[in-house]
Amino acid sequence: MKKEIWEWLAALVIGILIVTLVKVFLVTNYEVVGQSMMPTLNDKDKVIVSKMTEVKRMDIVIFHGDQQEDYVKRVIGLPGDTITYENDELFINNKRIKEPYLQSYSAFNNPDENFTGDFELEELTGSQRVPSGKLFVLGDNRISSMDSRYFYFVDTEEIVGTVKARYWPISQATSQFYSE
């Protein structure tokens, strides 16, 4: 009987250790706070975040904004990129980039106004290109997102990981997010 109890305890400890290691080094979960990523992600959505993937342009990432808060945004610019927004069109390195994830944003319906205000990276940040070790991020809800247009660049060291799937609410569970 004692041997069986020790075996169960050992199995339990090993299980807890494995779950902890996976959560610390491989994947974690995150609850979206706010509306800055609408319509792609909504307030209170729960997502799975991979800590082991290379961050690519158009990936949705979680990063440490400050000591108390993490943010979720879309990677627009990688190190070395030039970025311009003109007439609601994104240009990266002078090439027009489509943003299909913005097409379904039904809250914005005034065709006479831009969804994303015009800007050039240098005018916002003082840098012509995204610096080494940094990313330029935007929320999909461009009208009400605090993002790199306000706080400039995100240090790659602050990236927690990339969003791989939404699992809650179940009716909107998906792993289909636009990326390059």
C-alpha positions in Angstrom: 0.0 0.0 0.0 2.8 2.4 0.9 4.6 1.6 -2.4 1.4 2.4 -4.3 1.0 5.8 -2.5 4.6 6.7 -3.3 4.1 5.7 -7.0 1.0 8.0 -7.2 2.8 10.8 -5.5 5.8 10.5 -7.8 3.5 10.4 -10.8 1.7 13.5 -9.5 5.0 15.4 -8.9 6.4 14.5 -12.3 3.1 15.5 -14.0 3.2 18.9 -12.2 6.8 19.3 -13.1 6.1 18.6 -16.8 3.2 21.0 -17.0 5.2 23.7 -15.3 8.2 23.2 -17.7 5.8 23.3 -20.7 4.1 26.5 -19.4 7.4 28.2 -18.6 9.4 27.3 -21.7 7.0 26.2 -24.5 3.4 27.5 -24.4 1.2 29.4 -22.2 -2.3 30.8 -22.2 -3.4 34.5 -22.2 -6.6 36.4 -21.8 -7.0 39.3 -24.1 -7.8 42.5 -22.3 -9.3 45.4 -24.2 -10.5 46.0 -27.7 -7.3 47.0 -29.5 -7.1 43.8 -31.5 -10.8 43.7 -32.7 -12.1 42.2 -34.9 -9.4 39.5 -34.8 -9.4 39.1 -31.0 -12.0 40.4 -28.6 -11.9 41.4 -25.0 -11.8 38.3 -22.7 -10.8 35.9 -25.6 -8.5 33.2 -24.4 -5.5 32.3 -26.6 -2.6 29.9 -26.7 0.8 31.5 -27.0 3.9 29.7 -28.3 7.1 30.8 -26.7 9.3 28.8 -29.1 8.5 30.3 -32.5 10.4 32.9 -34.5 8.4 36.1 -34.7 7.4 37.0 -38.3 5.7 40.0 -39.8 2.0 40.0 -39.3 2.2 37.6 -36.3 0.1 38.4 -33.3 2.4 38.7 -30.3 2.1 39.1 -26.5 4.7 41.3 -25.0 5.5 42.9 -21.6 4.3 46.5 -21.8 5.5 47.3 -18.2 5.9 45.6 -14.9 2.2 44.9 -14.4 0.8 44.5 -17.9 1.2 42.5 -21.1 -0.1 43.6 -24.4 -1.3 41.9 -27.6 -0.6 43.4 -31.0 0.3 42.6 -34.6 3.9 42.8 -35.8 4.0 45.2 -38.7 7.7 46.0 -38.8 10.8 43.9 -38.3 14.4 45.1 -37.8 15.5 47.0 -40.9 12.0 47.7 -42.3 10.8 51.1 -43.4 7.1 51.7 -42.8 4.6 54.1 -44.3 0.8 54.4 -44.1 -0.9 56.4 -46.8 -4.6 56.5 -47.6 -5.3 53.4 -45.5 -2.6 51.4 -47.3 0.4 49.9 -45.6 3.8 50.1 -47.3 6.7 48.1 -45.9 10.1 48.7 -47.6 8.1 50.6 -50.4 6.0 47.6 -51.1 2.2 47.7 -50.6 1.1 45.1 -48.0 -2.5 43.8 -47.9 -4.2 43.7 -44.5 -7.1 41.3 -45.0 -7.7 41.1 -41.2 -9.0 44.7 -41.3 -11.6 44.1 -43.9 -14.2 42.8 -41.5 -14.0 45.7 -39.2 -17.7 46.7 -39.3 -17.5 49.4 -36.6 -15.7 51.6 -39.1 -18.0 52.5 -41.9 -17.2 56.1 -42.9 -15.6 55.9 -46.4 -14.5 59.6 -46.1 -12.1 58.9 -43.2 -9.0 56.8 -42.9 -9.1 53.8 -40.6 -5.4 54.2 -40.0 -4.0 57.7 -40.0 -1.2 58.5 -42.5 2.3 58.3 -41.1 5.9 57.6 -41.9 8.1 55.7 -39.5 10.6 58.5 -39.3 8.0 61.1 -38.5 6.7 59.0 -35.6 9.9 57.7 -34.1 12.8 59.7 -35.5 14.1 56.5 -37.1 14.0 55.7 -40.8 14.1 52.0 -40.1 13.0 49.7 -37.4 16.2 49.3 -35.2 17.9 46.0 -34.6 16.4 44.1 -31.8 13.1 46.0 -32.0 9.6 45.5 -33.6 6.9 47.9 -34.7 3.5 46.7 -33.7 -0.1 47.9 -34.3 -3.4 46.8 -33.0 -6.0 45.7 -35.5 -8.5 48.2 -34.1 -6.5 51.1 -35.4 -8.9 53.7 -34.1 -8.5 52.8 -30.5 -5.2 51.0 -30.1 -2.3 52.2 -28.1 0.6 50.8 -30.1 3.9 51.7 -31.7 2.4 54.9 -33.1 2.4 56.0 -29.4 5.1 54.0 -27.7 7.4 53.5 -30.7 9.3 50.2 -30.7 9.0 47.0 -28.8 12.2 45.3 -27.6 12.3 41.7 -28.9 13.4 40.7 -25.4 10.0 41.7 -24.1 8.1 39.3 -26.4 6.4 36.5 -24.5 5.4 34.6 -27.6 3.2 34.4 -30.7 -0.6 33.8 -30.6 -1.3 30.4 -32.2 -4.9 29.7 -31.4 -8.0 31.2 -29.8 -9.7 28.5 -27.6 -12.3 30.7 -25.9 -15.1 31.4 -26.6 -15.5 27.9 -28.1 -17.8 29.3 -30.8 -14.9 31.4 -32.1 -12.1 28.9 -31.6 -9.6 29.2 -34.4 -5.9 28.9 -35.3 -6.4 30.9 -38.5 -4.6 34.2 -38.1 -3.1 36.1 -41.0 0.6 36.2 -41.3 3.2 36.3 -44.0 
